[in-house]
Amino acid sequence: MIKLYLVRHGETEGNVQQWYQGSTDVPLNEHGIEQAACLSRFLEDVAFDGIYSSTLQRARRTAEIVAAPHHISVTSYDELQEIDFGVWEGHTYNEITKLWPGEIEAFYNSDGTIKAHGGESFRDVEKRTAMKAQEILSRHDDGDTIMIVSHGASIRCLLFSILGLEMSRIWCFQQYNTAFNIIEYHGDKNVMTLMNCTQHLEDMTGYQSQWQNMVSL
């Protein structure tokens, strides 16, 4: 069994403004860096055998902060990037519904096959993230513990692939900034033992209000 930690990146200004970031390379804001530092301290006693991330800087920087106490180099891959939202990137949900009426509703209500306007579908993301995760896992041995730091939608897609869940229900899973999930990976019989954990953030100022007021994109 390989223990897999799946982690979402820390907060960005795009998260604060609630616009769709997607493949846009947005950095962590100050609060996001603090979140990543909290996660790093929380997991400093976990013996990681490998830490991987998306190549987008918000995910890579989060991974580097977590990896620092372990003295592990982060390996980054394009395949672990966030979904490409195409022309929707840089816009809020309300702006998208006004500029491209009916499109994003159809996107969310589909079985994951409809592409974002000029971008990817959830099935596209599922395929690339699952293939890369399988490649990473194949390099590790039974008993290893690894981490992948990625993005809200791409983590959902990967989780649904690993657990064999129906893609039309993808938005039933929440993923907050720096939340981590733990999956015990047994090949074709995988078990999620923890989901969307933010215990490491409980002492941060504004912890509750952030989750109550922020749409997770």
N, C-alpha and C positions, 0 to 999 in steps of 0.2 A: 504494500500500500504506500502510495506517495501522498503526502499532505500538501494540498495546494491552497495558498492564500491568494484570493483575488481582491485587489484593492482599487478603489476609485481615487483619482487625483484630488488634491486640495482645491480650495476655492479660488476662483478667478473673478475678474471684474465682469466677465460675461455671465457667470453664474449670478452675481449680484444684480445685474441689469436684466436677467432672465431672457437673454437672447440665445439663439441656437448657435453654438460654437462649431460643432462638427469638426471638420478637418482644418479649420482656422487655428493657427499656432499661437494660442493665447497663453501668456505666462501666469503663474500663480500670483495672487496678490499677497499683501502682508499677512492677512488672516489665514490664507491658504498655506503659507510657509509655517505659520504657527501650528496649524492643524497637523501638518506633516511631522513637525517636531514632536508633538504630543504622541502621534502614532509611533514614531521612532522609539521614544522612551517606553511606551507601553509594550512594544515587541522586542525590546533589547535583549531579553533572555531566551528568545526563540532561536534555535540553531538552524539558520537557513543555509541550504546547500546551493542556492542559486537565486538571484533576483533579476527579474526581467521587466521591461516596460515598453510602452508605445514610444515612438520617436518624437511625438509632440511634447514640447517642453514642459507643459503642466504635469504630465504623467512622469516624464523622465526625472524632473526635479524632485517630485514627491518620492520616487523610488530611491534617488541618491541620498535624500535626507534620512530615509528609513534604513538604507544600507550602511550608512557611515559607521555606526558602532560595531558592525559585523565585519568591517574591512573587506567587503565584497564589491567588486566592480559590477555595475549595472549594464546588462546587455539589452539593447533596444532594437525593436523591429517595427517596420512600417505596417505589417499585418495586424498589429495590436492597436492601431490608431482608432479614433472615434469614427463613427459613421460619417460619410460625406453627405451633408445636407444640401449640397448644391447652392442654388440661388437663395435658399432660405437662411443661409448662414449670415449672422449679423442682425437678424430680425427677431422680434418677439413672436410668440404664438399669435397674439392679436393682430400684429402687423401682417403676418403670413396669411391669415384667413381673409384679410381685406385685400391684399395684393394679388393673391392666387386663390380665389374662392373655391372651396370644396376639395382642394388638392391634399392638404395635410390631414383632413378628416378621413379621406379615402386611404391615405397612407397608413394611418393608425388602425383603421377598421379592417385592413386586409389581413391575409395570412402571411404577411412578411415579404410578398413578392413584388409589391409596388415600390418603385424607386422614388426617392425624393426628387424634386424638380432639378434636374441636372446633376443628380448625385447617385447614391446607392440605395438598395433595399436592405431590409433586415436580413434577408436570406444571403445577400452578398457578404454582409459583415459576419454572419454566422459561419459561412464557409471559410473565409480567410482567417478568422480568429481561431476556429477549431483546428484547422490544419496546422497553424503555427504552434498552438498549445500542445497538440499531439507530438509535434516534432521536438518541442522543449522537453516534454515529459519522457519521451523515448530516450533522452540522454541521461536520465536520472535512474537511480536504483531504488529498489524497495526499501522503505524506511527514510527516504529523503524528504525534506521539507523545502518547498520553493514558494516564491512569490511572483505574481504578475501584477503590475500596476497599469491600469488602463482607464477606461472612460465609461460613463453611465450606460449608454446604449450598447457599446461593444461588450461590456461585462454581462449585460442581460442576455445578449445573443450567445455568448460563450457558455453561460450557465445553462441556458435552455438546450444547447447542443449536448453538453456534458451530461445533463440529467434526463435527456430525451423528452423534453416537454413541448407542448404545442405552441408554435410561434405566435399564433393569434392572441395569446394571453401574455405577451411579453411585458406589457406595462403593469401587470399585477405585482411585479417585483420593484421595490424602491431601492435606490442606491444613492446615499448621501455622500457628500465630499469627505474623503478619506475613510469611508466605511469599508470594512473588510468582511469577506465571506470565507469560510473554510470548507473545502471539499476533500473528502477522503477518496482518492482516485484509485479505483480497482479495475480500470480498463473499460469494461462494459457494464459494471455494477458499481456506480459511484454514489456517494452519500454526502449530502450537504449537512454539516454539523453546526454551522453558524451562518447567519445571513444578516447583512447590512448592519454590522456591529459598529457603534460609535462610542463605546464605553470610554475610550481614551480621551474623548472631548468633554466629558461631563463637568470638568472644573473650569472650562473656558467661559469667559464672559459672553453672554448672548447665546449660549448653547441652545436653549429651548426655543427662543424666538426665531432663530435661524430656520430651524426645521419646520416651524409652524407657518412661517410666512414665505418661504422660498420654494419656487417650483424647481424640481430637479431636472436639468436638461443635459 
